[in-house]
Amino acid sequence: MSGPHKHHDDVLKRLRRAAGHLEKVIAMIEEGKPCLDTSQQLHAVHKAVGNAKNLYVRDHIEHCMDPEAVGDLRKAQKVIEEIREISKYL
């Protein structure tokens, strides 16, 4: 299913925040900043991307659980298969 999902704006905000953290990590490595400080920033990137990914996948699942699609057996099977496939990314 395509079209805007409920939480796309929130996902984009999280990804932009992660991009900011990543730029900071790159600068820290280039400047030779302490490993502990750099690792903390890198952890923030990892968490931000992970949180965005989880929100994106869950939002997709909610979006695809359209009552219209579930009412039709063929559409329901397609939805279930897609949910199984996208769940791998959680």
N, C-alpha and C positions, 0 to 999 in steps of 0.2 A: 504494500500500500504506500502511496506517496502523499505528498502534501505536507503542510506544516503540522508539526507535532506540538503538543502542549508546552513542553519544556525546552524547545530548541533555543530560545533566548538565554535560558539559564545555562545550557550546555556551552553556548558560545562565550558567555561571560567567564565560565570556568576555564575554557581553553585559552582565552585571552590572558587570564591571570597566569596560567601555566606557561604561556609564551613569554610573559614578563619575567617569571622566575627563571626560565631557561636562558634568556638573554643575560640575566644576572650571573648565572652559573658560568656561562661562556666567558664573560668579562672577568670573573673571579679566577678562573683557570688561567686566562691570558695574563692576568696581573700577578699570578703566583700567590694568591691569598691562601691562608691556612686551610689544610685539608678538612678539618672539622667543620669550619664555617661553610666551605664549599659543599661538603657532603650534606649539611643541613638544608642548604638551598636546593640541592639535587633531590633530596627527599621530598621537599615541597613540590617540585615539578612532578615527581612520580605520583604523589597523592592527588594533586590537582587533576592530572590526566586520568588517573583511575576513577576519581569521583565523577568526572565528566563522562567517561565511558559508561559507568554504571547507570548514571542518570539517562544517558542516551539510549542504552539498550532497554532499560525498564520502560522508558517513555514509548519506545517503538512497540514493545509488547502490549502496553495499554492501548496504543493507537490501533494495533492490529486486532484487538479483541472486540472489534465492531460487532454489535448484535446482529447486524445485517449479514455479515460474513459467517457468523457462527450458525445462523438459521439455515443456511444452505449447506448440506453435507459435504459437497465437493469443495466449497470455499472454506468450510471449517477444517477440512483435512489439510488444505494448503496453509492455512493459518497455523495449525499445529506444527506442521513441518518447518515453517519459517521460525516459529518460536523455539523449536528444538535447535535449529541451526544457530540462531543469534544468541541463544543461551550459553553457547560455548565461550562467548566473550565476556561473561560476567566474572 
